Amino acid sequence: MENIEAGKMVERYCALTIGLLFLILGLIGFTPALVSLPGTNESFVSLDASPNSYAAGFGYIFGLFPTNFLHNLVHCAVGLLGITSYLSASSARLFNRVFAVAYAALAIVGLLPFGQTFFGSMPLFGNNVWLNALSAIAAGYYGVVIPSKVTGVSVSQNI
């Protein structure tokens, strides 16, 4: 019984960690001092200078992760969902599983030439692919593999 409770806490902490990471990343994306636009002195493309919604707020967080305003909003929303899912083990498990599937799909889409801008709405290319893939692997591990090991149920029966 202790193993099951420990497994539930690990799932909850995974959801909380992912939630905090994505909320912080989303908030950083809105901070001009931490976002840069390569080859210019600008932090990001301002709203009045953007020719479309994709370009609005486009820049690179820490010079590494491409982002725009919509991408920052999505990160904040996912972060808040992860943090609130920490409140119960079942919601944390659900969050981890859905997050793992969604972000694995986003990592794959980010590798495809036509999907690197998520069909013209937000950037998924570059280091975002690795961030999405590694986050999906962690969430999948803590949302599917750990619960299966703790309860002794096979992964196929647990899904």
Contacts in CASP RR format, 6 or more apart in sequence:
PFRMAT RR
TARGET T0000
AUTHOR 0000-0000-0000
METHOD contacts of the structure
MODEL  1
MENIEAGKMVERYCALTIGLLFLILGLIGFTPALVSLPGTNESFVSLDAS
PNSYAAGFGYIFGLFPTNFLHNLVHCAVGLLGITSYLSASSARLFNRVFA
VAYAALAIVGLLPFGQTFFGSMPLFGNNVWLNALSAIAAGYYGVVIPSKV
TGVSVSQNI
3 150 0 8 1.000
4 150 0 8 1.000
4 151 0 8 1.000
6 150 0 8 1.000
7 146 0 8 1.000
7 147 0 8 1.000
7 150 0 8 1.000
8 89 0 8 1.000
8 92 0 8 1.000
9 89 0 8 1.000
10 142 0 8 1.000
10 146 0 8 1.000
11 89 0 8 1.000
11 92 0 8 1.000
11 93 0 8 1.000
11 96 0 8 1.000
11 142 0 8 1.000
11 143 0 8 1.000
11 146 0 8 1.000
11 147 0 8 1.000
12 85 0 8 1.000
12 86 0 8 1.000
12 88 0 8 1.000
12 89 0 8 1.000
12 92 0 8 1.000
13 86 0 8 1.000
14 92 0 8 1.000
14 96 0 8 1.000
14 138 0 8 1.000
14 139 0 8 1.000
14 142 0 8 1.000
14 143 0 8 1.000
15 82 0 8 1.000
15 83 0 8 1.000
15 85 0 8 1.000
15 86 0 8 1.000
15 91 0 8 1.000
15 92 0 8 1.000
15 95 0 8 1.000
15 96 0 8 1.000
15 99 0 8 1.000
15 139 0 8 1.000
16 82 0 8 1.000
16 83 0 8 1.000
16 86 0 8 1.000
16 92 0 8 1.000
18 78 0 8 1.000
18 79 0 8 1.000
18 82 0 8 1.000
18 95 0 8 1.000
18 96 0 8 1.000
18 99 0 8 1.000
18 135 0 8 1.000
18 138 0 8 1.000
18 139 0 8 1.000
19 78 0 8 1.000
19 79 0 8 1.000
19 80 0 8 1.000
19 81 0 8 1.000
19 82 0 8 1.000
19 83 0 8 1.000
20 79 0 8 1.000
20 83 0 8 1.000
21 79 0 8 1.000
21 135 0 8 1.000
22 75 0 8 1.000
22 76 0 8 1.000
22 78 0 8 1.000
22 79 0 8 1.000
22 82 0 8 1.000
22 135 0 8 1.000
23 75 0 8 1.000
23 76 0 8 1.000
23 78 0 8 1.000
23 79 0 8 1.000
23 80 0 8 1.000
23 83 0 8 1.000
25 61 0 8 1.000
25 65 0 8 1.000
25 75 0 8 1.000
26 67 0 8 1.000
26 71 0 8 1.000
26 72 0 8 1.000
26 73 0 8 1.000
26 75 0 8 1.000
26 76 0 8 1.000
27 72 0 8 1.000
27 76 0 8 1.000
28 34 0 8 1.000
28 35 0 8 1.000
28 61 0 8 1.000
28 62 0 8 1.000
29 35 0 8 1.000
29 61 0 8 1.000
29 67 0 8 1.000
29 72 0 8 1.000
29 75 0 8 1.000
30 69 0 8 1.000
30 72 0 8 1.000
32 43 0 8 1.000
32 44 0 8 1.000
33 43 0 8 1.000
34 61 0 8 1.000
34 62 0 8 1.000
35 43 0 8 1.000
35 44 0 8 1.000
35 57 0 8 1.000
35 59 0 8 1.000
35 60 0 8 1.000
35 61 0 8 1.000
35 63 0 8 1.000
35 67 0 8 1.000
36 43 0 8 1.000
36 44 0 8 1.000
36 59 0 8 1.000
36 60 0 8 1.000
36 63 0 8 1.000
37 43 0 8 1.000
37 44 0 8 1.000
37 45 0 8 1.000
37 58 0 8 1.000
37 59 0 8 1.000
37 60 0 8 1.000
38 60 0 8 1.000
38 63 0 8 1.000
43 59 0 8 1.000
44 57 0 8 1.000
44 58 0 8 1.000
44 59 0 8 1.000
44 68 0 8 1.000
45 55 0 8 1.000
45 56 0 8 1.000
45 57 0 8 1.000
45 58 0 8 1.000
45 59 0 8 1.000
45 68 0 8 1.000
46 57 0 8 1.000
47 56 0 8 1.000
47 57 0 8 1.000
50 56 0 8 1.000
50 57 0 8 1.000
50 58 0 8 1.000
53 69 0 8 1.000
53 70 0 8 1.000
53 121 0 8 1.000
54 68 0 8 1.000
54 70 0 8 1.000
54 117 0 8 1.000
54 120 0 8 1.000
54 121 0 8 1.000
54 122 0 8 1.000
54 123 0 8 1.000
55 68 0 8 1.000
56 68 0 8 1.000
56 69 0 8 1.000
56 70 0 8 1.000
57 67 0 8 1.000
57 68 0 8 1.000
57 69 0 8 1.000
58 66 0 8 1.000
58 67 0 8 1.000
58 68 0 8 1.000
58 123 0 8 1.000
59 66 0 8 1.000
59 67 0 8 1.000
59 68 0 8 1.000
60 66 0 8 1.000
60 67 0 8 1.000
61 67 0 8 1.000
64 127 0 8 1.000
65 126 0 8 1.000
65 127 0 8 1.000
65 128 0 8 1.000
65 131 0 8 1.000
66 123 0 8 1.000
66 125 0 8 1.000
66 126 0 8 1.000
66 127 0 8 1.000
66 128 0 8 1.000
67 75 0 8 1.000
67 122 0 8 1.000
67 123 0 8 1.000
68 122 0 8 1.000
68 123 0 8 1.000
70 121 0 8 1.000
70 122 0 8 1.000
71 122 0 8 1.000
71 123 0 8 1.000
74 122 0 8 1.000
78 99 0 8 1.000
81 95 0 8 1.000
82 92 0 8 1.000
82 95 0 8 1.000
82 99 0 8 1.000
84 91 0 8 1.000
85 91 0 8 1.000
85 92 0 8 1.000
85 94 0 8 1.000
85 95 0 8 1.000
86 92 0 8 1.000
93 143 0 8 1.000
93 147 0 8 1.000
95 139 0 8 1.000
96 139 0 8 1.000
96 140 0 8 1.000
96 142 0 8 1.000
96 143 0 8 1.000
96 144 0 8 1.000
97 139 0 8 1.000
97 140 0 8 1.000
97 143 0 8 1.000
97 144 0 8 1.000
97 159 0 8 1.000
99 135 0 8 1.000
99 136 0 8 1.000
99 139 0 8 1.000
99 140 0 8 1.000
100 136 0 8 1.000
100 137 0 8 1.000
100 139 0 8 1.000
100 140 0 8 1.000
100 143 0 8 1.000
100 144 0 8 1.000
101 136 0 8 1.000
102 136 0 8 1.000
103 132 0 8 1.000
103 133 0 8 1.000
103 135 0 8 1.000
103 136 0 8 1.000
103 139 0 8 1.000
104 132 0 8 1.000
104 133 0 8 1.000
104 136 0 8 1.000
104 137 0 8 1.000
106 118 0 8 1.000
106 124 0 8 1.000
106 132 0 8 1.000
106 136 0 8 1.000
107 129 0 8 1.000
107 130 0 8 1.000
107 132 0 8 1.000
107 133 0 8 1.000
107 136 0 8 1.000
109 115 0 8 1.000
109 116 0 8 1.000
109 118 0 8 1.000
109 124 0 8 1.000
110 116 0 8 1.000
110 118 0 8 1.000
110 124 0 8 1.000
110 125 0 8 1.000
110 126 0 8 1.000
110 128 0 8 1.000
110 129 0 8 1.000
110 132 0 8 1.000
111 129 0 8 1.000
115 124 0 8 1.000
116 123 0 8 1.000
116 124 0 8 1.000
116 125 0 8 1.000
117 123 0 8 1.000
117 124 0 8 1.000
117 125 0 8 1.000
118 124 0 8 1.000
124 132 0 8 1.000
144 155 0 8 1.000
144 158 0 8 1.000
144 159 0 8 1.000
145 155 0 8 1.000
147 153 0 8 1.000
147 158 0 8 1.000
148 154 0 8 1.000
148 155 0 8 1.000
148 158 0 8 1.000
151 158 0 8 1.000
END
